[in-house]
Amino acid sequence: MFPRPAAADRLVAAMDKTDDFGALLYLFGGLGSVSGRLDTDHLVKVLQHPLAAGAAQRVLLDVLGQRTRHTFRSPWHFLDWAASNGVDLVPPPAKAQR
């Protein structure tokens, strides 16, 4: 069973709040572990998170690269590859609240 993407979202948010190098290394390791267990759709969703930038983005792109056997130089490179390979990047519509 895959973990919920919320765990990866919380790790990305925590990375944004610290500049402690030791804490960042710990968080990067956690993000790599959690991301490696997410299904690809959830992994792409976490990559779309506004705080998934810099080193966090690199971790996510590396996990996607391992799955696709491709090296992504940047998120734009991933987007070009995804468009060329039929990856659906449009999120599903939000559920209406009652």
QUIVENKA-V534478 format. One record per pair of residues at least 12 apart in sequence whose C-alpha atoms are under 10 Angstrom apart, sorted by the first residue. I is the first residue (numbers start at 0). J is the second residue. D is the distance in Angstrom with one decimal. If there is no record, write none. Layout:
i->{I;I}
j->{J;J}
d->{D;D}
This chain:
i->{0;0;0;1;1;1;1;1;1;1;2;2;2;2;2;2;2;3;3;3;3;3;3;4;4;4;4;4;4;4;4;4;4;4;5;5;6;6;6;6;6;7;7;7;7;7;7;7;7;7;7;7;7;7;7;7;7;8;8;8;8;8;8;8;8;9;9;10;10;10;10;10;10;10;10;10;10;10;11;11;11;11;11;11;11;11;11;11;11;11;11;11;12;12;12;12;12;13;13;14;14;14;14;14;14;14;14;15;15;15;15;15;23;23;26;27;27;27;27;27;28;30;30;30;31;31;31;31;31;31;32;32;34;34;34;34;34;34;34;35;35;35;35;35;35;35;36;37;39;39;39;39;40;40;40;40;42;42;42;42;43;43;43;43;43;43;43;44;44;44;45;46;46;46;46;46;47;47;47;52;56;56;57;57;57;57;59;60;60;60;60;60;63;64}
j->{36;37;38;33;34;35;36;37;38;41;33;34;35;36;37;38;41;33;34;36;37;38;41;33;34;36;37;38;40;41;42;43;44;45;41;45;29;30;33;34;45;26;29;30;31;32;33;34;37;41;42;45;46;48;51;55;59;30;44;45;46;48;49;50;51;26;30;23;25;26;27;28;29;30;33;50;51;55;26;27;29;30;45;46;48;49;50;51;52;54;55;56;48;49;50;51;55;26;50;26;27;30;50;51;52;54;55;50;51;52;53;55;54;55;55;54;55;57;58;59;58;55;58;59;55;57;58;59;61;62;58;62;46;58;59;60;61;62;63;58;59;61;62;63;65;66;62;62;62;63;66;86;86;87;88;90;59;60;62;63;59;60;63;86;87;88;90;88;89;90;59;58;59;60;63;74;74;88;90;74;73;74;71;72;73;74;74;72;73;74;76;77;77;77}
d->{8.4;8.9;9.3;9.0;9.6;9.5;5.8;5.3;6.5;9.3;7.3;8.8;9.9;6.8;6.1;8.7;9.5;9.1;10.0;9.5;7.5;9.6;8.2;8.4;8.3;9.8;7.0;9.2;9.8;6.1;7.5;10.0;8.0;6.8;9.6;8.6;9.4;8.5;7.4;9.1;9.8;9.9;8.3;6.0;9.0;9.4;6.3;6.7;8.9;9.5;8.7;6.8;9.6;9.8;9.7;9.9;9.9;9.0;9.5;6.4;9.3;7.3;9.8;8.5;8.3;9.9;9.3;9.8;9.9;6.3;8.1;9.9;7.4;6.2;9.2;9.9;9.6;9.0;8.1;8.6;9.9;7.5;8.6;9.7;8.3;9.3;6.2;6.0;8.6;9.7;6.5;9.0;9.3;9.3;6.3;8.1;9.8;7.6;9.5;6.6;8.0;9.7;8.6;9.1;9.8;9.2;7.8;6.8;8.8;9.0;9.9;9.3;9.4;9.7;9.1;7.8;6.8;9.8;7.3;9.9;8.9;7.6;7.3;8.0;8.8;9.9;6.1;7.2;8.8;7.3;9.8;9.5;9.9;8.3;6.8;10.0;9.9;7.0;9.0;9.7;8.6;9.7;6.1;8.6;9.3;9.1;9.6;9.8;9.4;7.5;8.5;9.9;9.2;8.6;8.5;9.3;7.2;9.2;8.5;7.7;8.3;9.1;8.3;9.8;9.7;7.6;9.7;8.4;9.6;7.9;8.1;9.6;6.4;7.9;9.8;8.6;9.6;9.4;9.9;9.5;8.6;7.8;8.9;8.8;7.9;8.7;9.6;8.3;7.7;7.3;9.8;7.6;8.7;8.7}
